[in-house]
Amino acid sequence: MCDILKQLGRSPGQVTLCSGTLTIPIGDIIGDIQTQEYRGSCLGLRFLHPVWFIDDVEVTNCEHTNRSTRSNLDKKLKALDFQPFLSQNVSNRRKLNPQEVALFVNKADRQRQRKVEQEQQSGLQQDGQLLDQPRYPIGSNVYVKRSDGEECIAIVTKYDAAKNFYTVELEQAGSGKLKQCREDAMRNGPSVRDADQLRREAELKAEAAERLRKQEAEERDKQIKEATARLEEKLAKAERDAEEFQKKTDLEKKEFLRRQNSLEGQRSKAEEKAKAEREKREEAEKKRAEEADGFLKRLNPLEERDKIRAPPDYWDKKMAEKAADGFAAIALNKTDPTFAALGRFLETDKVKLAKSGADRAGTSHDTLKLACAWRLENPSLWDTYMSGVQMVGKDMERIKAAGVTAGSVPVMTGSVASSLPGQLRANVNEAFLMHGTVPHVVLQIISKGMNERFAGAAAGTMFGQGSYLAEDAGKCDQYTMMDMQLNAGNASDLHKRLYSPSVPHPGKVFYILVCRVALGFHVRIQTNSRPFKSADTGQPVFPVNERELGPVPGISAPAILHHSLLADVLHIMRYRELLVFHSDYIYPEYLLGYQRFQSVGGSLKGPYDGVSH
């Protein structure tokens, strides 16, 4: 009703009591039919007059409103069960102010009315007096909003008029839960009878919730028991599986030991077979040597044979003759053209050298410089080499006679070879190749020569069990080891043969041998994967094992075996390698002592000792 009356645009006025008519300002009007009380708010104060029943409403002095507004107001008043007021039935009527509304008193409680009239006559109460009483009486049931937005039933226990605060006891009397709240958080609650009913309903709900909780707890306990049973079953199964696995493992272990024993037996048989083949090969080599000697004897007188095998003319033969062990290491003067030519053997690609391989421990040098050099004069070893050269020469003549083309092997050292004394023998594809080694092995090689039977002792056997040689010093540098200083380490015997006051030890030196090699008829491969096959014919490179090359194709019996292997693997590796499987085809003629340096800003920094810098 308040909202409807506010549509007239009138402001609240003073409270006035007329005879037979109660006039109040426009504001909130709340009625409670059961308690027959009507309350209206005015200027923030509470107006309580629990005497009359308000039956009719008359809106007077509406000349400021049009007919449409008045009609709408009447419809809304009728919807609130108010009947139109007949002004002619009202006595002592006065003209109302624009902001006032007249309420007609249809009937009244006479006893209470008399009490009010007595109070008015005695001056205890004036017409329309505003009483400072709470809107919700003490002890009444109310609905109070909680912090979660829901409402609960509470009982009003105290009212503070100054602060306009109520103190309420939540969830029915006796709970002890008190709360202070304002009127805007409250509304009329149910009757005591309804409150009891609600309380009983709440208790029933609480009992139902407790039963549900117990059911859920029982269900949860049941689930836990079932889960425990399943877990115990899984554990039992896991134990059974573990026992089965242990049994299976024991059986596999027994089988592995049986196979290992079998492999040991097979290995022993293979070693015996290899030994027999080695003895057979040595016997064949001895026979070939005897045949070569017989061939030379038949073709040449003994003097001619000796002349062919005689040491080179540029040797100083007296030095070797004076030596107790029959060989000499002749130090070359740095002004000697041969020294300069040998220095060119150490020229290599700086980028490749700096990268190096896994065989070298992470050094960063990119330059090799010749520090000292020796010519190795060993007449006995030279005679053995020349015997091998003659055997290769005989094989090459047979190959040529059979119409098989024997291609040469162009190597990087070919351009330097012409600067060294002594011509290379083209009929056996002779070439100068290098071999990097360690200080404690140098003396053994220069006295007894290369030995293919020690293949792989230091650097592995990637392409077979032969003597490994290279055309590039960068490759040889991967397999060398530093000789730090004079009489250091286990190279003291070598130092006695190489160094003297006139040839001092340069310090931090490494060794490379420059060898004459009769390559003969070679076989070429282009992979490092086994089994190796010829890149030209597709035939196996090693018919039996990796100690002897296969036969040259197109040659009738007796077969001629390939003399050397060319690992032409520049497309997958940094350097090519050449292998010879008979030491008779190799003569170590020069020993190079070199040092490692690094190019820094156009100058060389070093020498380095072989560790990372």
Secondary structure, DSSP 8 states (H G I E B T S, - for coil): -HHHHHTT-------EEETTEEEEESS-EEEETTTTEEEEEETTEEEE-TTEEEEEEE----TTS-HHHHHHHHHHHHHTT-EE--GGG-TT-----TTEEEEEEEEE-HHHHHHHHHHHHTTSS-TT------SS-TT-EEEEE-TTS-EEEEEEEEEETTTTEEEEEESSTTS--EEEE-GGGEEE---HHHHHHHHHHHHHHHHHHHHHHHHHHHHHHHHHHHHHHHHHHHHHHHHHHHHHHHHHHHHHHHHHHHHHHHHHHHHHHHHHHHHHHHHHHHHHHHHHHHHHHHHHHHHS-HHHHHHHHS--TTS-HHHHHHSTTS-EEEE--TTSHHHHHHHHTT---HHHHHH--TTS-S----EEEEEEEEEEE-HHHHHHHHHHHHHHHHHHHHHHHTT--------TTHHHHTTSSS---GGGTEEEEEEEE-HHHHHHHHHH---GGGTTTTT--SS-SSEEEBSSHHHHGGG---B-STT-TT-HHHHHHH-BTTB---SSBEEEEEEEEE--SEEEE--SSSS-B-TTT--BS-SS-TTS--B-TT--SS--B--EEEE--TTTSSS-EEEES-GGGEEEEEEEEEEEEEEETTEEEEEE-SS--
